[in-house]
């Protein structure tokens, strides 16, 4: 008895009828990065485990339970990358890309985290990331937010997302805040759930991110990191807010916005939607000035953001017309064939059209089914013109837009397609 082979749980195929909307979105992302002067970097899927243990933080969920780790044949401990920022920083430092200059970089590709699969959350997911290196001012923080705002405007999502921002200060300021949080949470230990009690010993800042309804009144009164910022950090954050105000970008200051990774400092932000239930964060980012110093003695200011492509597509498809023509492959011309010549003449006709008219999709029906069935399939694909090669080698053209049918020569066919196909 044969056993049906299935994909690994949490890792899904992107099927042919889905790829057009991926390509549509990817083209918009490429145009966005071009407009702002960012350059693409292509990063490896495999990285040393130590890279993430040092940068992401031992107490984070990624390191504690979500990484796909293994020992390779040489004995090296490696992992499928769980996020892109650490690898991008490694590449910048390893290749000395910021010697006497700044860098604006973007990347896209699969990331891997072992977590419970659910709507909008997969074990293999695709992430678009953007990083800016060598710029320490609040203006570059604001630029990142401008870019995401522009993207959501382009996608027609502005009214469905909101921007939340916060400042995590410096490592020293977070340490002062952490001490006060420990006192606060210890005094309210009886209210904490099991997950928060675990975090109390490892990363109490993450308790602020809890969604447990029973804990919300206590969390609202917990010490706020914004109250521990020194003048420099406060001025940095205030300037980001001022730039956003002048640009007319609405935002909410959320003192409990902490992000899930240890490397963040100062400005952090998230774009959140209420249309996807629990998986509401569609973009997250911020500044991580101290990350480079974990691997290199010289400081390198940096900031960036990441967008989960699957979740963003889910939001687009939830809110917008699923029959949008940009999301579906629709051939311009379908050539059907009645002749018993193994498709030779149909393929030659198709090639003549392609060679004479660039930019069109010309598909030959090679199914070998009856002509009626071929026509039915062509109409289902919503093509503009159906061309039929009859048994006597005559060419019959059917323009589905104008509802005209006519018999044409090869030359007349090319002229008609050139004049009528968009």
Secondary structure in CASP SS format (residue, H / E / C, confidence):
PFRMAT SS
TARGET T0000
AUTHOR 0000-0000-0000
METHOD secondary structure of the structure
MODEL  1
X C 1.00
X C 1.00
X C 1.00
X C 1.00
X C 1.00
X C 1.00
X C 1.00
X C 1.00
X C 1.00
X C 1.00
X C 1.00
X C 1.00
X C 1.00
X C 1.00
X C 1.00
X H 1.00
X H 1.00
X H 1.00
X H 1.00
X H 1.00
X H 1.00
X H 1.00
X H 1.00
X H 1.00
X H 1.00
X H 1.00
X H 1.00
X H 1.00
X H 1.00
X H 1.00
X H 1.00
X H 1.00
X H 1.00
X H 1.00
X H 1.00
X H 1.00
X C 1.00
X C 1.00
X E 1.00
X E 1.00
X C 1.00
X C 1.00
X C 1.00
X C 1.00
X C 1.00
X E 1.00
X E 1.00
X E 1.00
X H 1.00
X H 1.00
X H 1.00
X H 1.00
X H 1.00
X H 1.00
X H 1.00
X C 1.00
X C 1.00
X C 1.00
X C 1.00
X C 1.00
X H 1.00
X H 1.00
X H 1.00
X H 1.00
X H 1.00
X H 1.00
X C 1.00
X E 1.00
X E 1.00
X E 1.00
X E 1.00
X C 1.00
X C 1.00
X C 1.00
X C 1.00
X C 1.00
X E 1.00
X E 1.00
X E 1.00
X E 1.00
X C 1.00
X C 1.00
X C 1.00
X C 1.00
X H 1.00
X H 1.00
X H 1.00
X H 1.00
X H 1.00
X H 1.00
X H 1.00
X H 1.00
X H 1.00
X H 1.00
X C 1.00
X C 1.00
X C 1.00
X C 1.00
X C 1.00
X C 1.00
X C 1.00
X C 1.00
X E 1.00
X E 1.00
X E 1.00
X E 1.00
X E 1.00
X E 1.00
X E 1.00
X E 1.00
X E 1.00
X E 1.00
X C 1.00
X C 1.00
X C 1.00
X C 1.00
X C 1.00
X E 1.00
X C 1.00
X C 1.00
X E 1.00
X C 1.00
X C 1.00
X E 1.00
X E 1.00
X E 1.00
X E 1.00
X E 1.00
X E 1.00
X E 1.00
X E 1.00
X E 1.00
X E 1.00
X C 1.00
X C 1.00
X C 1.00
X C 1.00
X H 1.00
X H 1.00
X H 1.00
X H 1.00
X H 1.00
X H 1.00
X H 1.00
X H 1.00
X H 1.00
X H 1.00
X H 1.00
X H 1.00
X H 1.00
X H 1.00
X H 1.00
X H 1.00
X H 1.00
X H 1.00
X C 1.00
X C 1.00
X H 1.00
X H 1.00
X H 1.00
X E 1.00
X E 1.00
X E 1.00
X E 1.00
X E 1.00
X E 1.00
X E 1.00
X C 1.00
X C 1.00
X C 1.00
X H 1.00
X H 1.00
X H 1.00
X H 1.00
X H 1.00
X H 1.00
X H 1.00
X H 1.00
X H 1.00
X H 1.00
X H 1.00
X H 1.00
X H 1.00
X H 1.00
X H 1.00
X H 1.00
X H 1.00
X C 1.00
X H 1.00
X H 1.00
X H 1.00
X C 1.00
X C 1.00
X H 1.00
X H 1.00
X H 1.00
X H 1.00
X H 1.00
X H 1.00
X H 1.00
X H 1.00
X H 1.00
X C 1.00
X H 1.00
X H 1.00
X H 1.00
X H 1.00
X H 1.00
X H 1.00
X C 1.00
X C 1.00
X C 1.00
X H 1.00
X H 1.00
X H 1.00
X H 1.00
X H 1.00
X H 1.00
X H 1.00
X H 1.00
X C 1.00
X C 1.00
X C 1.00
X C 1.00
X H 1.00
X H 1.00
X H 1.00
X H 1.00
X C 1.00
X C 1.00
X H 1.00
X H 1.00
X H 1.00
X H 1.00
X H 1.00
X H 1.00
X H 1.00
X H 1.00
X H 1.00
X H 1.00
X H 1.00
X H 1.00
X H 1.00
X H 1.00
X H 1.00
X H 1.00
X H 1.00
X C 1.00
X C 1.00
X C 1.00
X C 1.00
X E 1.00
X E 1.00
X C 1.00
X C 1.00
X C 1.00
X C 1.00
X C 1.00
X C 1.00
X C 1.00
X C 1.00
X C 1.00
X C 1.00
X C 1.00
X E 1.00
X E 1.00
X E 1.00
X E 1.00
X E 1.00
X E 1.00
X E 1.00
X E 1.00
X E 1.00
X C 1.00
X C 1.00
X C 1.00
X C 1.00
X C 1.00
X C 1.00
X C 1.00
X E 1.00
X E 1.00
X E 1.00
X E 1.00
X E 1.00
X E 1.00
X E 1.00
X C 1.00
X C 1.00
X C 1.00
X C 1.00
X H 1.00
X H 1.00
X H 1.00
X C 1.00
X C 1.00
X C 1.00
X C 1.00
X C 1.00
X C 1.00
X C 1.00
X E 1.00
X E 1.00
X E 1.00
X E 1.00
X E 1.00
X E 1.00
X E 1.00
X H 1.00
X H 1.00
X H 1.00
X H 1.00
X H 1.00
X H 1.00
X H 1.00
X H 1.00
X H 1.00
X H 1.00
X H 1.00
X C 1.00
X C 1.00
X C 1.00
X C 1.00
X C 1.00
X H 1.00
X H 1.00
X H 1.00
X C 1.00
X C 1.00
X C 1.00
X C 1.00
X C 1.00
X E 1.00
X E 1.00
X E 1.00
X E 1.00
X E 1.00
X C 1.00
X C 1.00
X C 1.00
X C 1.00
X C 1.00
X C 1.00
X H 1.00
X H 1.00
X H 1.00
X H 1.00
X H 1.00
X H 1.00
X H 1.00
X H 1.00
X H 1.00
X H 1.00
X H 1.00
X H 1.00
X H 1.00
X C 1.00
X C 1.00
X C 1.00
X C 1.00
X C 1.00
X E 1.00
X E 1.00
X E 1.00
X C 1.00
X C 1.00
X C 1.00
X C 1.00
X C 1.00
X C 1.00
X H 1.00
X H 1.00
X H 1.00
X H 1.00
X H 1.00
X H 1.00
X H 1.00
X H 1.00
X H 1.00
X H 1.00
X C 1.00
X C 1.00
X C 1.00
X C 1.00
X E 1.00
X E 1.00
X E 1.00
X E 1.00
X E 1.00
X C 1.00
X C 1.00
X C 1.00
X C 1.00
X C 1.00
X E 1.00
X E 1.00
X E 1.00
X E 1.00
X E 1.00
X C 1.00
X C 1.00
X C 1.00
X C 1.00
X E 1.00
X E 1.00
X E 1.00
X E 1.00
X E 1.00
X C 1.00
X H 1.00
X H 1.00
X H 1.00
X H 1.00
X H 1.00
X H 1.00
X H 1.00
X H 1.00
X H 1.00
X H 1.00
X H 1.00
X C 1.00
X C 1.00
END
